[in-house]
């Protein structure tokens, strides 16, 4: 990799740029598909690196990642290393002769030898407006925080997590009913456009780097199943955000009459009410209205064990739910 100052690293390069894409989930697959469809004079997909095939759902059958599926469809060479800190993988990566390594939700921290395999630079598509929400769950974090906007950042990858200099950013607004799924759709589109623009600017030698303000940095961590269990002592606003942040996966959850219940969609009913103990069903209109630590929530869409997603009103009628019953017990 070019080890000179930023202005020399991005001098106009011979095109098309050879790009190696590293990513794994659906949001990365959409960016990869756009890069494949637009390759030509500016960039060429030299290869793809993704996580190994893994068992999905309840079966034991190994399933390729979403990124691997897209790469296979378009005939792009795919590497699926189980370890990326080996001489064997590094040799395979260097054999692709990447000018740029473009990373989008690969799922592992990349060691220095991998980063240095790029002749010009390793760059990353991160799903937040850095330095906010560094780390593994920026999409969920934006919704949980009640942010009014999110976006994508194209940055040069450094050894410190999501701390590299910014090349460009694109902002997107968050709707009041934004879910993790809908926001990822927006960010995949914004990330695809931003990645293409970044490659164009790198090829033309027109890119500039802006250091991140470390004093403004915030961090996220991987979402765990325990995070999705609703604590009815929290405020109605907090719980409502959580249901959106975890939809469609891993889904906010509680229990009712001793059985687990997935809760996909709720609405604020009385944001400031504190009339009953948390988790108590205040009323049925016809969907259950539940008391929280501060405020009340109306359940809109739920899923009981062995059933499909359904309106909460239908769930209440089918179970003959009464006011005064509790969730989480």
C-alpha positions in Angstrom: 0.0 0.0 0.0 1.1 3.5 -0.7 2.6 4.7 2.6 3.1 8.3 1.7 1.0 11.3 2.7 -2.7 11.3 1.7 -2.2 13.6 -1.2 0.3 11.2 -2.8 -1.8 8.1 -2.0 -4.6 9.4 -4.1 -2.8 10.8 -7.1 -4.7 9.9 -10.3 -4.4 6.2 -10.9 -4.5 4.0 -13.9 -8.0 2.7 -14.5 -9.9 0.6 -14.2 -9.1 0.3 -10.5 -8.9 -3.3 -9.4 -11.3 -3.6 -6.5 -11.5 -6.5 -4.0 -14.8 -6.3 -2.1 -15.0 -7.7 1.5 -18.5 -8.1 3.0 -21.0 -10.6 4.3 -24.7 -9.6 5.0 -27.5 -8.4 2.8 -26.7 -4.7 3.1 -23.2 -5.5 1.8 -24.6 -7.7 -1.0 -26.6 -4.8 -2.3 -23.6 -2.6 -2.4 -21.6 -5.4 -4.2 -24.4 -5.9 -6.8 -24.3 -2.2 -7.6 -20.5 -2.2 -7.9 -20.7 -5.2 -10.3 -23.4 -3.6 -12.4 -21.4 -0.3 -12.8 -17.9 -1.8 -13.3 -16.1 -0.7 -16.5 -13.8 2.3 -17.2 -13.5 3.3 -13.5 -13.4 0.1 -11.6 -13.2 -3.7 -12.0 -14.2 -6.3 -9.4 -11.1 -8.4 -9.1 -12.6 -10.7 -6.4 -14.7 -10.9 -3.3 -13.9 -12.0 0.2 -16.7 -13.1 2.5 -17.4 -15.2 5.6 -17.4 -19.0 5.2 -20.7 -20.8 4.6 -22.6 -21.3 7.8 -25.7 -23.3 9.0 -28.8 -21.2 8.8 -32.0 -21.4 10.9 -32.8 -24.9 12.4 -31.2 -27.0 9.7 -27.6 -28.0 9.5 -27.1 -27.4 5.8 -24.4 -24.9 5.1 -25.6 -21.8 3.3 -23.4 -19.1 1.6 -23.5 -15.5 2.7 -25.6 -13.1 0.8 -22.4 -11.5 -0.6 -21.2 -14.9 -1.8 -24.6 -15.6 -3.5 -24.3 -12.3 -5.5 -20.7 -12.9 -6.4 -21.5 -16.4 -7.7 -24.4 -15.1 -9.7 -22.2 -12.7 -11.6 -19.2 -15.0 -11.8 -16.9 -13.0 -9.6 -14.1 -15.0 -7.9 -14.9 -15.6 -4.2 -12.6 -16.3 -1.2 -14.2 -17.7 2.0 -11.3 -17.9 4.5 -11.9 -19.3 7.9 -8.9 -17.4 9.1 -7.6 -14.1 7.7 -4.3 -13.9 9.6 -2.6 -16.7 7.6 0.1 -16.6 5.0 -2.2 -18.6 2.7 -5.0 -16.1 2.7 -2.7 -13.2 2.4 -1.1 -14.8 -0.7 -4.5 -15.4 -2.2 -5.5 -11.8 -1.6 -2.3 -10.4 -3.1 -2.8 -12.6 -6.1 -5.9 -10.6 -6.9 -3.7 -7.4 -7.2 -6.1 -5.0 -5.5 -5.7 -1.3 -6.0 -8.5 -0.8 -3.5 -9.9 -3.1 -0.9 -13.5 -2.0 -0.3 -15.0 -3.3 3.0 -18.7 -3.3 3.9 -19.8 -5.2 7.0 -17.3 -8.0 6.6 -17.6 -9.0 10.2 -14.0 -9.2 11.3 -11.3 -6.7 12.2 -8.7 -6.7 9.4 -5.1 -7.1 10.4 -2.4 -4.7 9.0 -1.0 -7.2 6.4 -4.5 -7.4 4.8 -4.9 -3.6 4.8 -1.5 -3.2 3.2 -2.4 -5.6 0.4 -4.2 -2.7 -1.3 -1.9 -0.7 -3.6 -3.7 2.5 -3.1 -5.9 2.2 0.0 -8.3 0.0 2.0 -11.7 1.8 2.3 -14.8 1.0 4.3 -18.5 1.8 3.9 -19.7 2.3 7.5 -23.5 2.7 8.2 -23.4 5.9 10.2 -22.2 9.5 10.1 -18.9 9.0 11.8 -17.6 9.5 14.4 -21.0 8.7 15.8 -21.9 5.0 16.2 -18.6 3.3 15.5 -18.7 -0.5 15.8 -20.9 -3.4 15.0 -24.5 -2.1 15.3 -24.7 1.5 14.0 -28.2 1.0 12.4 -29.8 -0.2 15.5 -28.0 2.4 17.6 -29.3 5.3 15.5 -32.9 4.1 16.0 -32.4 3.4 19.7 -30.9 6.9 20.2 -33.8 8.6 18.5 -31.6 10.2 15.9 -33.3 12.3 13.3 -30.8 11.3 10.6 -28.3 8.6 9.8 -26.1 8.0 6.8 -23.0 6.3 5.4 -19.3 7.2 5.7 -16.6 6.2 3.3 -13.3 6.2 5.2 -9.8 4.8 4.9 -9.5 1.8 7.1 -6.9 2.0 9.9 -6.0 -0.4 12.7 -8.3 1.4 15.2 -12.0 0.5 14.9 -13.9 2.8 12.5 -11.4 5.7 13.3 -9.8 6.2 9.9 -10.0 9.5 8.0 -13.3 10.3 6.3 -13.3 10.4 2.4 -17.0 11.3 2.0 -20.4 11.0 3.7 -24.0 10.8 2.7 -26.9 11.6 5.1 -30.4 10.1 5.1 -33.3 11.1 7.2 -35.0 8.8 9.7 -38.8 8.5 9.5 -40.7 8.4 12.8 -41.6 4.8 12.0 -38.2 3.8 10.7 -37.3 0.2 11.3 -33.9 -1.5 11.1 -35.0 -3.1 7.9 -36.2 0.1 6.2 -33.1 2.0 7.3 -30.8 -0.7 6.0 -32.5 -0.4 2.7 -31.9 3.4 2.6 -28.3 2.9 3.7 -27.6 0.2 1.2 -28.7 2.6 -1.6 -26.7 5.5 -0.1 -23.7 3.3 0.5 -23.7 2.0 -3.1 -23.8 5.5 -4.5 -21.1 6.8 -2.1 -18.8 3.8 -2.8 -19.0 4.5 -6.6 -18.4 8.2 -6.1 -15.4 7.4 -3.9 -13.9 5.1 -6.5 -14.4 7.7 -9.2 -12.6 10.4 -7.0 -9.8 8.0 -6.2 -9.3 7.2 -9.8 -9.2 10.9 -10.7 -6.9 11.8 -7.7 -9.6 14.1 -6.4 -10.2 12.5 -3.0 -9.3 14.3 0.2 -9.1 13.0 3.8 -10.7 14.6 6.8 -9.6 13.4 10.3 -12.4 12.3 12.6 -13.0 14.3 15.8 -12.2 11.8 18.5 -14.0 13.9 21.1 -17.3 13.2 19.3 -16.8 9.4 18.9 -19.5 7.0 20.2 -19.4 3.2 20.1 -21.8 0.4 19.6 -21.4 -3.3 20.3 -23.0 -6.5 18.8 -26.6 -6.9 19.6 -27.2 -9.9 21.9 -30.5 -11.8 22.5 -30.6 -10.4 26.0 -30.9 -6.9 24.5 -34.1 -7.7 22.8 -36.0 -8.7 26.0 -38.4 -5.9 26.8 -38.0 -4.3 30.3 -41.4 -2.9 30.9 -39.9 -0.6 33.6 -38.3 1.4 30.8 -40.2 4.3 29.2 -42.7 3.8 26.5 -40.5 5.8 24.1 -37.5 3.6 24.8 -39.4 0.4 24.2 -41.1 1.7 21.1 -37.6 2.5 19.6 -36.3 -0.9 20.5 -39.1 -2.7 18.7 -38.2 -0.7 15.5 -34.5 -1.2 16.0 -34.8 -5.0 16.2 -37.3 -5.4 13.3 -36.9 -7.7 11.3 -34.2 -9.4 13.3 -33.6 -10.4 16.1 -37.0 -9.0 17.1 -38.0 -7.5 20.5 -39.6 -10.0 22.8 -41.5 -10.6 26.0 -43.6 -13.3 27.5 -47.3 -13.8 28.2 -48.9 -16.5 30.3 -45.5 -18.2 30.5 -44.9 -18.4 26.7 -42.5 -16.3 24.6 -44.0 -13.5 22.5 -42.2 -11.6 19.7 -43.3 -8.0 19.5 -42.7 -6.4 16.1 -44.7 -3.2 16.2 -46.1 -0.9 19.0 -47.5 2.6 19.2 -47.3 5.2 21.9 -50.7 5.4 23.6 -50.1 7.7 26.6 -46.5 8.8 26.6 -46.5 10.2 30.2 -48.9 8.0 32.1 -47.8 6.2 35.2 -51.1 5.0 36.5 -50.3 1.3 37.0 -47.3 -1.0 37.6 -45.2 -1.7 34.5 -46.2 -4.6 32.3 -49.9 -4.5 33.3 -52.5 -4.4 30.5 -54.4 -1.2 31.1 -57.1 -1.7 28.5 -58.0 -3.4 25.2 -59.0 -1.1 22.4 -59.2 -3.9 21.0 -55.3 -4.4 21.0 -53.6 -4.6 24.5 -52.4 -1.3 25.9 -49.5 -1.9 28.3 -48.2 0.2 31.1 -44.5 1.0 31.0 -42.2 2.7 33.5 -43.3 6.0 32.0 -46.1 6.0 29.5 -48.2 3.3 27.8 -47.8 1.3 24.6 -50.4 -0.2 22.3 -49.3 -3.5 20.8 -49.9 -3.5 17.0 -48.2 -6.7 15.6 -47.0 -9.8 17.5 -46.0 -13.4 16.9 -46.8 -16.3 19.2 -44.9 -19.6 19.2 -45.7 -21.6 16.1 -47.8 -18.8 14.6 -47.3 -16.2 11.9 -47.0 -12.5 12.6 -50.5 -11.2 13.4 -52.3 -8.1 14.5 -52.2 -7.8 18.3 -55.9 -7.3 18.4 -56.4 -10.8 16.8 -53.9 -12.2 19.3 -55.9 -10.6 22.2 -59.2 -12.0 20.9 -57.9 -15.4 20.3 -56.4 -15.7 23.8 -59.4 -13.9 25.5 -57.0 -11.5 27.1 -58.3 -9.3 30.0 -57.3 -6.0 31.4 -55.1 -6.4 34.5 -53.1 -9.3 33.0 -49.3 -8.8 32.8 -46.6 -9.3 30.2 -43.2 -10.6 31.2 -44.5 -13.1 33.7 
